[in-house]
């Protein structure tokens, strides 16, 4: 048996027991009380948080402590052993719940630590990088706060064999308050002790839960400010005269296309989460509606102006109608006089028949003309209700109404997504 020589001759801890029938396949206190396993965590880094895949990648130092009475030795010293000796010891079968990908660092050797204490306590530390699923609610993106979890659970030993506890409660987790993330700020974190009820039994579980609040400043500068400026740019057309068709059309079409490009760009970064109606989508939709409304406003104002100009032009239509009516009256008089002269030349019966036919056709024509006249008047009245009498007032009211409603919508938008 190897020995450590010094002032006091002490057996190298554990080696005697290992050579005298230590069985790594049996847990400590096998067949008796469960093993108490105390854990602590150091969060070295959270390298990425993906909204499209709904996960985060973290590098952690996982430390597990338990007592194995088979490894008790005399003295008050602790010994750090080669990590490869872990293959000779019993270790808990802890795994990370909801982990998608994980690996143990092995440069330059496997990043594991085994430390033995004289009372049989074992400290087993690992350096792990893991990608863990995190269910996110992106309805308030980018003003959202996400709650993610890191859960540790025993794979095969149920609560009758092992019991998981945090070493010092919330103080068992270190490093998370010092993290500097690109888009998020850690609001708070806390530890929980739970159980996982499976078909094969009830398994102990430890939970680290932390809240991440997204930094909205980047999105304000990247999306909110440009979209707001585009809306304000569309209002410039209200100060341009209605006759400047190219200028006003150019402003309207350019702002609509720019807003469309901005909306596509904001969606491309979250292509896999388009099923969510996000807060940023709502704001971009509001801005697009106001920009498109400004373009439609000019179309309405320009159409009303052209109609008014046409109404001020010489009314050739009514004059022609009056001329036609006078011609019809003169033709009717000539026609009636011809019929009268013709009656004198034919028999009395024929005169009655022809006169009856003429009168009936005349009555029918007059009825049709009256119906057309009534329908024409009603159509003119209906069109008059929707006709803008003074097209210049459209721009005048738009200068006030568009900014007012945009500010009102912004107040409701920011109040809802920030405080509700």
DRENTIVEX-933697 format. One record per atom (N, C-alpha, C): y, x, z. Coordinates in steps of 0.02 Angstrom, whole numbers, padded with zeros to 5 digits, always signed. Atoms other than C-alpha are relative to their C-alpha. Last residue first. Layout:
% DRENTIVEX-933697
YXZ/...
% end
This chain:
% DRENTIVEX-933697
+00051+00053-00004/+02302-02446-00896/-00068+00027-00024/+00004+00029-00067/+02441-02322-00854/-00054-00054+00006/-00010-00048-00054/+02449-02199-00998/-00013-00028+00069/+00049-00055+00003/+02371-02299-01139/+00010+00051+00056/+00071+00022-00003/+02458-02463-01099/-00047+00059+00005/+00013+00030-00065/+02630-02396-01056/-00074-00018+00007/+00007-00054-00049/+02629-02280-01208/-00013-00028+00070/+00055-00047+00016/+02591-02421-01329/-00010+00052+00055/+00063+00031-00017/+02701-02554-01249/-00059+00047-00011/+00000+00011-00073/+02854-02441-01251/-00066-00031+00021/+00014-00064-00034/+02812-02380-01426/-00002-00009+00075/+00071-00013+00007/+02802-02560-01491/-00019+00065+00035/+00036+00048-00042/+02975-02596-01422/-00075+00012-00002/-00008-00021-00069/+03047-02438-01499/-00038-00046+00048/+00039-00062-00007/+02975-02484-01668/+00005+00027+00071/+00071+00017-00008/+03038-02663-01650/-00043+00063+00007/+00010+00037-00062/+03216-02604-01618/-00073-00015+00011/+00000-00044-00059/+03213-02469-01752/-00014-00036+00066/+00054-00050+00005/+03156-02594-01886/+00000+00048+00059/+00064+00027-00022/+03268-02738-01828/-00056+00052-00001/+00004+00015-00071/+03436-02651-01831/-00070-00019+00022/-00026-00058-00038/+03444-02564-01999/-00006-00010+00075/+00054-00049-00006/+03333-02703-02068/+00022+00062+00039/+00043+00019-00056/+03468-02832-02031/-00057+00051+00011/-00041+00000-00060/+03595-02744-02142/-00043-00017+00062/-00007-00069-00024/+03467-02702-02275/+00038+00002+00066/+00068-00023-00014/+03420-02886-02293/+00002+00071+00027/+00015+00011-00071/+03603-02938-02277/-00070+00024+00019/-00025-00058-00038/+03640-02856-02446/-00014-00008+00075/+00050-00054-00007/+03526-02985-02527/+00024+00060+00041/-00039-00062+00001/+03648-03129-02490/-00049+00059+00010/-00065+00012+00030/+03574-03298-02532/+00041+00064-00007/-00050-00031-00044/+03395-03249-02502/+00068-00004-00034/-00047-00044+00035/+03285-03373-02594/+00052+00027+00048/+00023-00069-00005/+03138-03442-02499/+00046+00050-00035/+00014-00016-00070/+03214-03613-02465/-00018+00073+00010/-00064-00013-00035/+03290-03615-02639/-00010+00017+00073/-00018-00070+00013/+03117-03596-02717/+00064+00017+00037/+00049-00042-00035/+03065-03759-02632/+00018+00074-00010/-00013+00003-00072/+03226-03845-02688/-00047+00046+00039/-00062-00037-00013/+03209-03785-02868/+00017+00000+00075/+00017-00071+00005/+03029-03845-02870/+00060+00043+00015/+00038-00018-00060/+03083-04016-02807/-00018+00075+00000/-00046-00003-00058/+03218-04029-02941/-00036+00021+00064/-00042-00059+00007/+03097-03983-03080/+00048+00007+00059/+00039-00059-00018/+02969-04108-03017/+00042+00063-00004/+00011+00002-00072/+03100-04248-03021/-00039+00062+00023/-00063-00014-00033/+03160-04200-03197/-00008+00002+00077/-00015-00071+00007/+02984-04189-03264/+00064+00019+00037/+00049-00037-00043/+02943-04360-03193/+00014+00075-00003/-00019+00010-00070/+03104-04433-03269/-00046+00039+00047/-00059-00040-00014/+03067-04356-03438/+00023-00006+00072/+00019-00071-00003/+02893-04425-03440/+00058+00044+00017/+00038-00009-00063/+02957-04599-03397/-00020+00073+00008/-00048+00000-00055/+03090-04590-03536/-00036+00012+00066/-00036-00063+00002/+02960-04540-03664/+00049+00005+00058/+00046-00053-00021/+02847-04686-03616/+00036+00068+00003/+00009+00006-00072/+02992-04809-03626/-00044+00056+00027/-00062-00022-00032/+03038-04747-03799/-00005-00004+00075/-00001-00073+00003/+02857-04758-03856/+00063+00027+00034/+00051-00028-00046/+02850-04936-03794/+00001+00075+00000/-00022+00009-00069/+03016-04984-03876/-00050+00031+00049/-00055-00046-00013/+02965-04911-04042/+00022-00005+00072/+00025-00068-00003/+02798-04998-04043/+00055+00049+00017/+00037-00008-00063/+02874-05167-03999/-00025+00072+00008/-00048-00006-00054/+03004-05148-04137/-00035+00008+00067/-00031-00067+00000/+02868-05108-04262/+00050+00008+00057/+00049-00051-00018/+02766-05260-04215/+00033+00069+00004/+00016+00004-00071/+02912-05378-04210/-00047+00056+00021/-00058-00022-00039/+02981-05321-04378/-00018+00000+00074/+00001-00073+00000/+02809-05333-04457/+00056+00027+00043/+00056-00022-00041/+02801-05513-04404/-00002+00076+00006/-00017+00010-00070/+02976-05553-04470/-00056+00027+00046/+00014+00067-00027/+02942-05480-04643/+00012-00001+00075/+00072+00018-00003/+03022-05323-04706/-00006-00067+00034/+00033-00003+00065/+03194-05278-04772/-00073-00022+00003/-00027+00052+00044/+03300-05332-04624/-00038-00003-00066/+00025+00066-00020/+03192-05234-04506/+00022-00054-00048/+00066+00008+00029/+03227-05071-04602/-00029-00068+00017/-00008+00013+00072/+03411-05087-04568/-00068-00011-00033/-00033+00065+00008/+03377-05105-04383/+00007-00018-00074/+00050+00053-00012/+03251-04962-04386/+00031-00069-00011/+00045+00002+00058/+03377-04849-04468/-00052-00055+00008/-00036+00033+00055/+03506-04894-04336/-00043-00004-00062/-00005+00073-00014/+03381-04854-04199/+00036-00037-00056/+00067+00029+00009/+03338-04684-04275/+00002-00075+00011/+00013+00003+00073/+03520-04639-04295/-00066-00034-00013/-00044+00051+00028/+03552-04685-04113/-00013-00008-00075/+00025+00066-00020/+03397-04587-04056/+00043-00056-00030/+00058+00014+00043/+03451-04435-04157/-00027-00069+00016/-00025+00015+00068/+03621-04443-04075/-00057-00016-00046/-00035+00065-00001/+03543-04454-03901/+00023-00020-00069/+00051+00053-00005/+03418-04314-03937/+00033-00069+00000/+00032+00007+00066/+03559-04204-03999/-00052-00055+00001/-00048+00033+00044/+03658-04239-03841/-00030-00010-00070/-00003+00070-00019/+03504-04198-03736/+00048-00039-00045/+00059+00034+00025/+03476-04038-03833/+00001-00074+00017/-00007+00007+00072/+03656-03987-03805/-00060-00037-00030/-00049+00054+00012/+03639-04021-03620/+00009-00012-00074/+00032+00063-00016/+03478-03918-03613/+00047-00059-00014/+00046+00016+00054/+03563-03777-03705/-00034-00067+00012/-00041+00020+00058/+03704-03781-03581/-00044-00019-00059/-00024+00069-00008/+03582-03784-03437/+00042-00023-00059/+00055+00047-00004/+03492-03627-03502/+00025-00072+00007/+00017+00021+00068/+03643-03529-03555/-00054-00054+00001/+00057+00045-00006/+03712-03520-03380/-00016-00029-00069/-00016+00063+00034/+03822-03371-03405/-00062-00044-00004/-00009-00007+00072/+03761-03239-03278/+00016-00068-00031/-00071-00007+00014/+03787-03269-03091/+00015+00007-00075/-00032+00065-00012/+03610-03337-03071/+00074+00003-00016/+00018+00045+00055/+03536-03182-03154/+00033-00068+00008/-00037-00022+00060/+03632-03071-03035/-00015-00045-00059/-00070+00021-00010/+03564-03172-02888/+00043+00019-00060/-00004+00073+00010/+03387-03154-02951/+00071-00025+00007/+00006+00013+00072/+03409-02966-02971/+00003-00075-00014/-00062-00021+00033/+03475-02953-02793/-00003-00014-00075/-00052+00050-00015/+03331-03055-02724/+00065+00017-00034/+00017+00061+00038/+03205-02942-02813/+00053-00054+00012/-00016-00012+00070/+03292-02786-02747/-00015-00061-00043/-00072-00002+00009/+03293-02851-02569/+00019+00010-00073/-00028+00067-00010/+03110-02901-02574/+00075-00001-00013/+00023+00042+00055/+03053-02736-02651/+00028-00071+00006/-00042-00015+00058/+03163-02641-02528/-00022-00042-00060/-00067+00026-00011/+03082-02729-02381/+00045+00014-00060/+00001+00071+00020/+02909-02694-02452/+00069-00031+00009/+00007+00002+00073/+02944-02507-02441/+00000-00072-00026/-00064-00021+00028/+03011-02523-02264/-00002-00001-00076/-00048+00055-00006/+02857-02624-02216/+00068+00017-00029/+00015+00046+00055/+02744-02486-02283/+00047-00060+00001/-00019-00034+00062/+02829-02363-02168/-00012-00045-00060/-00073+00000+00004/+02820-02484-02021/+00023+00034-00064/-00024+00069+00011/+02636-02520-02052/+00075-00001-00007/+00012+00016+00071/+02595-02334-02071/+00025-00070-00016/-00048-00037+00041/+02677-02298-01904/-00008-00016-00074/-00066+00030-00012/+02577-02434-01817/+00052+00034-00044/-00001+00064+00034/+02415-02372-01897/+00067-00036+00008/-00009-00015+00072/+02455-02195-01842/-00001-00065-00041/-00069-00022+00011/+02479-02259-01664/+00013+00015-00074/-00045+00058-00008/+02317-02358-01665/+00072+00020-00014/+00008+00042+00059/+02220-02212-01736/+00046-00060+00003/-00038-00032+00053/+02291-02098-01600/-00006-00039-00065/-00071+00012-00011/+02231-02219-01467/+00042+00030-00056/-00033-00045-00047/+02055-02214-01537/+00074-00017+00005/-00070+00013+00016/+01958-02354-01618/+00041+00037+00052/-00047+00015-00053/+01787-02272-01597/+00068-00017-00031/+00019+00066-00025/+01659-02283-01738/+00047-00021+00057/-00043+00050+00029/+01754-02139-01818/-00019-00070+00022/-00018+00049-00052/+01670-02020-01698/+00045-00054-00026/+00060+00034-00025/+01575-01910-01820/+00015-00052+00053/+00033+00039+00052/+01726-01861-01923/-00059-00040+00026/+00047+00040-00039/+01828-01808-01773/-00039-00045-00047/+00023-00041-00056/+01927-01664-01850/-00050-00037+00044/+00048-00050+00023/+01937-01759-02015/-00027+00042+00057/+00069+00025-00003/+02016-01911-01935/-00051+00053-00017/+00018+00013-00070/+02182-01829-01894/-00072-00024+00007/+00008-00063-00036/+02193-01754-02069/-00020-00010+00073/+00063-00030+00021/+02160-01922-02153/-00012+00065+00038/+00054+00039-00029/+02298-02004-02051/-00068+00030-00019/+00002-00014-00071/+02422-01866-02093/-00057-00038+00034/+00028-00067-00009/+02382-01879-02278/-00007+00018+00074/+00071+00004+00016/+02411-02067-02273/-00034+00067+00009/+00033+00031-00058/+02576-02041-02184/-00075-00006-00012/+00001-00050-00054/+02632-01919-02318/-00035-00028+00061/+00051-00050+00016/+02582-02042-02455/-00005+00053+00055/+00065+00032-00003/+02680-02185-02374/-00056+00051-00013/+00018+00009-00071/+02830-02073-02341/-00068-00033+00008/+00013-00065-00030/+02835-02015-02522/-00021-00007+00073/+00066-00023+00022/+02816-02192-02592/-00017+00067+00033/+00054+00044-00024/+02960-02261-02489/-00068+00026-00018/+00007-00007-00072/+03078-02113-02515/-00058-00042+00026/+00027-00066-00015/+03046-02108-02702/-00010+00009+00075/+00072+00001+00015/+03071-02295-02720/-00032+00066+00017/+00034+00040-00052/+03238-02286-02630/-00075-00003-00012/-00007-00032-00065/+03303-02142-02736/-00040-00039+00053/+00042-00060-00006/+03236-02207-02903/+00001+00031+00070/+00072+00013+00001/+03306-02384-02877/-00042+00064+00007/+00031-00066+00007/+03482-02337-02827/-00076-00007+00004/+00001-00021+00070/+03554-02510-02863/-00034+00067-00011/+00056+00030+00035/+03505-02575-02692/-00005+00022-00072/-00015+00063+00034/+03624-02454-02608/-00061-00025-00038/-00010-00013+00071/+03555-02320-02492/+00008-00067-00035/-00070-00020+00009/+03578-02344-02304/+00016+00018-00073/-00042+00057-00015/+03416-02443-02286/+00074+00015-00010/-00010+00041+00060/+03324-02303-02378/+00044-00061+00014/-00058-00027+00037/+03351-02188-02228/+00015-00044-00061/-00059+00041-00013/+03233-02300-02128/+00061+00024-00038/+00002+00060+00041/+03081-02219-02210/+00060-00045+00010/-00020-00017+00068/+03134-02054-02133/-00002-00060-00046/-00073-00003+00000/+03125-02132-01960/+00026+00019-00069/-00025+00069-00007/+02944-02181-01991/+00077+00000-00003/+00011+00033+00065/+02906-02006-02056/+00025-00072+00002/-00053-00022+00045/+02987-01932-01900/-00008-00031-00069/-00062+00035-00020/+02872-02037-01790/+00058+00020-00046/+00005+00070+00021/+02719-01977-01887/+00062-00040+00019/-00007+00008+00073/+02774-01795-01871/-00004-00073-00023/-00069-00014+00023/+02807-01813-01682/+00006-00005-00076/-00046+00053-00020/+02642-01900-01642/+00071+00012-00026/+00010+00064+00033/+02527-01787-01742/+00055-00051+00016/+00038-00003+00062/+02537-01601-01707/-00001-00066-00038/-00033-00044+00049/+02675-01590-01577/-00034-00003-00068/-00068+00024+00009/+02614-01740-01478/+00036+00041-00053/+00003+00056+00046/+02434-01688-01509/+00069-00032-00010/+00018-00024+00067/+02463-01518-01430/+00001-00057-00051/-00058-00032+00031/+02554-01594-01282/-00014+00023-00071/-00025+00040+00056/+02410-01714-01243/+00058+00034-00036/-00071-00018+00005/+02311-01595-01133/+00029-00032-00063/-00022-00032+00062/+02147-01685-01106/+00075+00014+00001/-00057+00037+00029/+02094-01722-00927/+00026+00039-00060/-00041-00040+00046/+01921-01660-00880/+00054-00044-00030/-00043+00039+00045/+01831-01736-00731/+00046+00047-00039/-00068-00025+00006/+01686-01648-00645/+00038-00040-00053/-00040+00045+00043/+01517-01705-00579/+00072+00025-00001/-00069-00023-00001/+01390-01582-00511/+00039-00042-00049/-00049+00016+00053/+01229-01673-00479/+00066+00033+00016/-00067-00019-00022/+01073-01620-00383/+00048-00010-00058/-00050-00017+00051/+00908-01710-00416/+00066+00017+00034/-00067-00015-00027/+00748-01733-00316/+00047+00023-00056/-00015-00071+00002/+00602-01815-00408/+00071+00013+00027/-00072-00005-00014/+00524-01985-00374/+00016+00075+00009/-00021-00009-00068/+00353-02009-00455/+00076+00004+00007/+00046-00044-00036/+00255-02003-00617/+00021+00012+00072/+00065+00032-00004/+00340-02154-00695/-00049+00041+00042/+00038-00004+00062/+00508-02079-00654/-00067-00036+00010/+00061+00038-00005/+00638-02115-00520/-00034+00000-00068/+00016+00026+00067/+00766-01977-00516/-00068-00035+00004/+00071-00001+00017/+00839-01946-00346/-00009-00030-00069/+00028+00063+00024/+01017-01903-00294/-00075+00009-00010/+00073-00008-00007/+01123-01775-00206/-00031-00067-00018/+00039+00057-00021/+01304-01767-00264/-00073+00019+00007/+00073-00007+00004/+01434-01632-00288/-00033-00062+00029/+00035+00013-00063/+01619-01652-00325/-00075+00002-00013/+00073-00004+00006/+01745-01603-00457/-00030-00014+00069/+00034-00006-00064/+01930-01631-00488/-00075+00003-00013/-00036+00041-00049/+02059-01632-00627/-00031+00008+00070/+00048+00028-00048/+01993-01490-00734/+00039-00036+00055/-00014-00025-00068/+02122-01469-00872/-00049-00033+00047/+00011+00039-00061/+02072-01489-01053/+00026+00036+00062/-00025+00068+00006/+02119-01438-01229/-00001-00038+00066/-00051+00006+00052/+02103-01248-01230/+00031-00070-00002/+00028+00029+00060/+02014-01227-01064/+00056-00014-00050/-00056+00013+00044/+02063-01111-00923/-00027-00023-00067/+00012+00003+00073/+01934-01115-00785/+00065-00015-00037/-00035-00054+00033/+01988-01062-00611/-00007-00002-00076/-00072+00010-00008/+01944-01226-00525/+00041+00054-00034/-00021+00054+00044/+01768-01216-00596/+00075-00013+00005/-00021-00020+00067/+01737-01043-00525/+00027-00056-00043/-00058-00044+00005/+01638-01094-00373/+00017+00012-00074/-00020-00011+00070/+01518-01233-00330/+00063+00041-00001/+00056-00034+00033/+01428-01234-00162/+00016+00017-00072/-00013-00072+00001/+01593-01272-00077/-00057+00039-00031/-00045-00015+00056/+01569-01454-00127/+00015+00074-00006/-00037+00059+00025/+01420-01462-00009/+00041+00017-00061/-00059+00014-00041/+01376-01293+00067/+00040-00060-00026/-00003-00049-00054/+01200-01249+00006/+00058-00016+00048/-00054-00047+00014/+01176-01406-00098/+00009+00045+00062/-00063+00011-00036/+01007-01483-00065/+00051+00049-00026/-00058-00037+00024/+00845-01505-00162/+00061-00018+00043/-00061+00037-00014/+00685-01559-00074/+00059+00045-00022/-00062-00039-00005/+00516-01500-00137/+00058-00048+00016/+00014-00072+00004/+00335-01559-00122/+00063+00042+00009/+00049-00017-00052/+00344-01741-00067/-00015+00075+00001/-00033-00008-00064/+00506-01761-00166/-00048+00012+00058/-00038+00058-00021/+00414-01729-00329/+00028+00012+00070/+00009+00014-00072/+00363-01561-00398/+00044-00059+00020/+00067+00023-00018/+00344-01560-00587/-00010-00018+00072/+00038+00028+00056/+00515-01545-00667/-00067-00030+00022/+00067-00031+00001/+00629-01525-00519/-00042-00034-00054/+00056+00041-00024/+00807-01577-00559/-00064+00040-00002/+00058-00044-00012/+00977-01502-00588/-00055-00041+00032/+00051+00026-00045/+01117-01608-00662/-00061+00047+00002/+00052-00052+00004/+01279-01545-00736/-00051-00018+00052/+00046-00016-00055/+01392-01693-00767/-00043+00060-00018/+00062-00032+00021/+01542-01740-00871/-00041+00020+00061/+00040-00019-00059/+01684-01863-00839/-00067+00027-00025/+00072+00004+00007/+01813-01873-00978/-00034+00024+00064/+00029-00042-00052/+01997-01913-00959/-00075-00010-00002/+00060+00019-00037/+02084-01981-01112/-00018+00049+00055/-00025+00007-00068/+02258-01970-01182/-00056-00019+00047/+00008-00062-00039/+02198-01900-01348/+00029-00004+00070/-00013-00066+00029/+02094-02010-01363/+00068-00001-00036/-00068-00020-00017/+02105-02173-01265/+00017+00070-00026/-00046+00054+00019/+01953-02256-01346/+00072+00018+00016/-00058-00026+00038/+01861-02090-01340/+00049-00054-00019/-00035+00060+00023/+01736-02133-01203/+00065+00022-00032/-00073+00004+00000/+01624-01982-01185/+00024-00068-00025/-00020+00064+00030/+01442-01963-01137/+00075-00009+00008/-00051+00032-00042/+01415-01779-01100/+00023-00063-00035/-00030+00062+00026/+01261-01690-01165/+00050-00029+00050/+00021+00061-00035/+01231-01514-01102/+00036-00060-00030/-00040+00053+00032/+01235-01350-01197/-00026-00067+00026/+00031+00063+00018/+01171-01211-01085/+00050-00046-00034/-00048+00034+00043/+01205-01028-01050/-00034-00063-00027/+00023+00046+00052/+01107-00965-00901/+00060-00025-00040/-00060+00009+00042/+01126-00820-00781/-00021-00038-00062/+00007-00001+00073/+00992-00835-00648/+00068-00007-00033/-00061+00015+00038/+00982-00803-00460/-00013+00010-00074/+00018-00006+00071/+00831-00813-00345/+00060-00022-00040/-00058+00017+00041/+00864-00782-00161/-00018+00015-00072/-00005-00030+00067/+00703-00784-00060/+00064-00026-00033/-00046+00035+00046/+00694-00817+00127/+00005+00039-00065/+00037+00031+00054/+00538-00744+00212/+00044-00039-00049/+00029+00064-00024/+00621-00709+00379/-00037-00037-00056/+00055-00012-00047/+00646-00526+00329/-00032-00064+00025/-00025-00009-00068/+00748-00569+00176/-00060+00003+00048/+00043+00023-00055/+00694-00545-00004/+00032+00016+00067/-00017-00034-00063/+00812-00534-00153/-00042-00032+00056/+00046+00019-00053/+00762-00573-00332/+00019+00041+00062/-00006-00037-00063/+00896-00573-00467/-00051-00028+00049/+00029+00035-00057/+00884-00623-00649/+00004+00045+00062/-00050+00007-00053/+00984-00574-00802/-00027-00044+00056/-00008+00070-00020/+00836-00518-00908/+00046-00007+00060/+00064+00028-00021/+00869-00340-00960/+00012-00073+00019/+00049-00042+00034/+01011-00264-01059/-00072-00017+00021/-00031-00065+00017/+01049-00396-01107/+00030+00030+00063/+00048-00054-00008/+00926-00539-01072/+00027+00067-00023/-00026-00063+00028/+01031-00693-01046/-00048+00057+00015/-00011-00046-00054/+00928-00850-01012/+00022+00067-00030/+00034-00064+00004/+00942-00983-01145/+00021+00042+00060/-00013-00045-00057/+00984-01166-01156/-00036+00066-00014/+00021-00069+00015/+00998-01298-01293/+00019+00043+00060/+00021-00001+00069/+01011-01487-01279/-00028+00069-00020/-00016-00062+00034/+01017-01502-01090/-00027-00003-00071/-00042+00014+00059/+01015-01682-01030/+00023+00064-00035/+00007+00066+00031/+00942-01628-00860/+00051-00007-00057/-00066+00032+00008/+00943-01443-00822/-00010-00064-00039/-00024+00004+00069/+00775-01380-00757/+00066-00038-00001/-00063+00035+00010/+00708-01320-00590/+00019+00001-00075/-00001+00018+00071/+00524-01271-00581/+00063-00041-00016/-00007+00071+00016/+00542-01183-00414/+00003-00011-00075/-00071+00019+00007/+00478-01004-00399/+00004-00074-00017/-00010+00071+00015/+00310-00936-00338/+00075-00014-00002/-00019+00045-00054/+00305-00749-00349/+00001-00072-00023/+00052-00003-00052/+00217-00617-00456/+00012-00050+00056/+00062+00025+00028/+00316-00654-00616/-00056-00002+00052/+00000+00073-00007/+00474-00637-00514/-00064-00029-00029/+00048+00020-00052/+00428-00453-00499/-00001-00076+00010/+00064+00013+00031/+00515-00425-00666/-00054-00019+00050/+00006+00070+00021/+00680-00448-00578/-00066-00015-00032/-00004+00003+00073/+00658-00282-00489/-00013-00072-00022/+00057-00024+00038/+00680-00309-00304/+00014-00004-00075/-00007+00025+00068/+00833-00326-00193/-00053+00033-00043/+00015-00045+00055/+00781-00297-00014/+00010-00036-00066/+00017+00038+00060/+00848-00374+00144/-00008+00049-00057/-00027-00019+00065/+00846-00288+00312/-00019-00051-00054/-00059+00042+00013/+00825-00355+00487/+00032+00016-00068/-00062-00034+00011/+00650-00289+00522/+00056-00049-00015/-00035-00022-00060/+00472-00351+00511/+00064+00037-00019/+00014-00069-00019/+00410-00447+00359/+00044+00019+00060/-00036-00023-00060/+00394-00629+00310/-00020+00072+00014/-00037-00061+00015/+00333-00655+00131/+00040+00025+00059/+00048-00051+00019/+00196-00784+00164/+00033+00067-00013/+00026-00035-00059/+00321-00889+00259/-00051+00054-00016/+00072-00005+00011/+00411-00930+00094/-00029+00039+00059/+00037-00043-00047/+00587-00989+00127/-00074-00005-00015/+00053+00035-00036/+00702-01058-00008/-00037+00050+00044/+00025-00032-00062/+00863-01009-00094/-00054-00045+00031/+00045+00043-00038/+00917-01047-00272/-00027+00040+00060/+00031-00035-00056/+01067-00972-00362/-00041-00050+00040/+00038+00045-00043/+01121-01030-00534/-00037+00040+00053/+00043-00041-00043/+01256-00926-00618/-00033-00048+00049/+00002+00010-00072/+01327-01033-00757/-00044+00053+00033/+00039-00056-00026/+01382-01017-00938/+00004-00003+00076/-00023-00036-00059/+01440-01182-01009/-00047+00057+00016/+00040-00060-00008/+01429-01276-01174/+00030+00041+00057/-00039-00058-00019/+01491-01455-01183/-00047+00058+00010/+00032-00047-00045/+01424-01610-01268/+00048+00055+00019/+00000+00025-00068/+01477-01764-01364/-00042+00045+00046/+00069-00002-00023/+01429-01700-01537/-00008-00027+00071/+00042+00026+00054/+01595-01753-01617/-00074-00001+00021/-00003+00073+00002/+01692-01735-01455/-00047-00028-00053/+00001+00031+00066/+01636-01555-01430/+00000-00076+00006/+00012+00070-00014/+01684-01458-01274/+00007-00037-00066/-00019+00051+00049/+01672-01271-01296/-00017-00069+00026/-00025-00029+00063/+01661-01109-01197/+00023-00053-00050/+00018+00056+00043/+01649-01176-01021/+00030+00016-00068/-00044+00022+00055/+01648-01017-00921/-00026-00065-00029/-00033-00058+00030/+01576-00926-00770/+00049-00021-00054/-00014+00017+00071/+01536-01083-00670/+00040+00058-00029/-00062-00029+00022/+01459-01016-00509/+00008-00018-00074/-00016-00011+00070/+01329-01129-00433/+00065+00039-00005/-00072-00010+00009/+01240-01149-00267/+00012+00021-00072/-00027-00027+00063/+01068-01215-00224/+00076+00009+00005/-00073+00007-00001/+00964-01245-00067/+00029+00036-00061/-00030-00046+00048/+00777-01273-00089/+00075-00014-00001/-00073+00011+00004/+00687-01348+00060/+00030+00052-00046/-00041-00060+00000/+00499-01343+00028/+00073-00019-00007/-00030-00023+00063/+00405-01501+00072/+00043+00062+00010/-00068+00025+00010/+00297-01512+00230/+00029+00025-00067/-00037+00020-00060/+00112-01481+00219/+00069-00027-00018/+00037+00050-00037/-00021-01465+00084/+00035-00023+00062/+00042+00043+00043/+00056-01304+00021/-00043-00046+00042/+00020+00058-00040/+00184-01242+00146/-00044-00048-00040/+00001-00011-00072/+00251-01123+00012/-00014-00066+00037/-00067-00002-00030/+00201-01174-00164/-00005+00018+00073/-00006+00048-00055/+00033-01128-00237/+00068+00008+00033/+00008+00067+00029/+00020-01044-00408/+00004-00055+00053/-00064+00024+00027/+00092-00882-00343/-00004-00070-00028/+00013+00041+00060/-00062-00853-00236/+00066-00029-00024/-00057+00044+00014/-00041-00710-00112/-00013-00037-00066/+00017+00068+00020/-00217-00645-00076/+00058-00047-00008/+00049+00031-00045/-00197-00486+00022/-00008-00074-00015/+00066-00031+00012/-00114-00382-00114/-00054-00031+00043/+00019+00010+00070/+00035-00497-00121/-00069+00028-00013/+00022+00069+00009/+00042-00505+00067/-00024-00013-00072/+00063+00007-00035/+00047-00316+00082/-00028-00070-00011/+00053-00031+00039/+00178-00309-00053/-00068-00005+00034/+00036+00042+00047/+00289-00438+00025/-00058+00033-00034/+00011+00072-00013/+00410-00321+00107/-00038-00034-00056/-00042+00030+00052/+00386-00133+00088/-00015-00075-00002/+00036+00019+00061/+00303-00090+00251/+00048-00031-00049/+00003+00072+00012/+00421-00010+00374/-00039-00013-00063/+00048+00012+00054/+00414+00164+00452/-00009-00076-00007/+00051+00048-00021/+00571+00182+00552/-00046-00012-00059/+00003-00007-00072/+00676+00338+00529/-00051-00047+00030/-00066-00012-00028/+00632+00334+00348/-00007+00012+00073/-00002-00049-00053/+00484+00308+00233/+00072+00010+00023/-00068-00027+00000/+00464+00147+00132/+00007+00046+00060/-00040+00005-00061/+00281+00110+00103/+00067+00031-00011/-00060-00041+00000/+00172+00073-00046/+00038-00010+00064/-00059+00043+00000/+00000+00000+00000/+00062+00044+00000/
% end
